[in-house]
Amino acid sequence: MTFKIFLNYTLSFIMWLVIGRAILSLFTKDMKNPIYSLFVKVTEPLYKVGRKIFPKGTTIFIVITIVILRILVVKYL
């Protein structure tokens, strides 16, 4: 497996985690829910970085950034 493929799959996995958190947040924001709690724990470091880059941004900005990174990885690496 090359670095390009590994990076593409990693970015894809992260993108789906963020999308999953966004979808789950529509139904519940209860941290006692183990599934939602897991999504929050895994994606919170990414959200912290995203909040520094986009202070008033939402999940859509983070997803768009990840998609752009994936396109750049596939095209230029």
C-alpha positions as CSV (number, residue, x, y, z in Angstrom):
1,M,0.0,0.0,0.0
2,T,1.4,3.3,-1.0
3,F,1.4,6.5,1.1
4,K,-1.1,8.1,-1.3
5,I,-3.6,5.3,-0.9
6,F,-3.2,5.2,2.9
7,L,-3.6,9.0,3.2
8,N,-6.7,8.9,0.9
9,Y,-8.3,6.1,3.0
10,T,-7.5,8.0,6.3
11,L,-9.0,11.2,5.0
12,S,-12.0,9.3,3.8
13,F,-12.5,7.6,7.2
14,I,-12.2,10.9,9.0
15,M,-14.7,12.5,6.6
16,W,-17.2,9.8,7.3
17,L,-16.7,10.1,11.1
18,V,-17.5,13.9,10.9
19,I,-20.5,13.2,8.7
20,G,-21.6,10.5,11.2
21,R,-21.3,12.9,14.1
22,A,-23.3,15.5,12.2
23,I,-26.1,13.1,11.5
24,L,-26.1,11.8,15.0
25,S,-26.3,15.3,16.4
26,L,-29.6,15.7,14.6
27,F,-31.1,13.0,16.8
28,T,-29.3,13.3,20.1
29,K,-26.8,15.4,21.9
30,D,-26.8,13.2,25.0
31,M,-23.3,12.4,26.0
32,K,-24.6,9.3,27.9
33,N,-25.4,7.7,24.6
34,P,-22.3,5.5,24.0
35,I,-22.3,5.8,20.2
36,Y,-22.6,9.6,20.1
37,S,-20.0,9.8,22.9
38,L,-17.6,7.7,20.8
39,F,-18.1,9.9,17.8
40,V,-17.5,13.1,19.8
41,K,-14.3,11.7,21.4
42,V,-12.9,10.7,18.1
43,T,-13.7,13.8,16.1
44,E,-13.3,16.5,18.8
45,P,-9.5,17.0,18.0
46,L,-10.4,17.7,14.4
47,Y,-13.2,20.1,15.5
48,K,-10.8,22.0,17.7
49,V,-8.5,22.6,14.7
50,G,-11.4,23.4,12.5
51,R,-12.7,26.0,15.0
52,K,-9.3,27.7,15.0
53,I,-9.3,27.9,11.2
54,F,-13.1,28.7,10.9
55,P,-14.2,30.4,14.1
56,K,-17.8,30.7,13.0
57,G,-17.7,27.6,10.9
58,T,-19.8,24.6,11.1
59,T,-19.4,20.9,10.3
60,I,-19.9,21.6,6.6
61,F,-16.7,23.7,6.5
62,I,-14.7,20.8,8.1
63,V,-16.2,18.3,5.6
64,I,-15.4,20.6,2.7
65,T,-11.8,21.0,3.9
66,I,-11.4,17.2,4.1
67,V,-12.9,16.7,0.7
68,I,-10.5,19.3,-0.8
69,L,-7.5,17.6,1.0
70,R,-8.6,14.3,-0.5
71,I,-8.8,15.7,-4.0
72,L,-5.4,17.2,-3.6
73,V,-3.9,13.9,-2.3
74,V,-5.4,12.0,-5.2
75,K,-4.4,14.5,-7.8
76,Y,-0.9,15.6,-6.7
77,L,0.6,12.7,-4.8
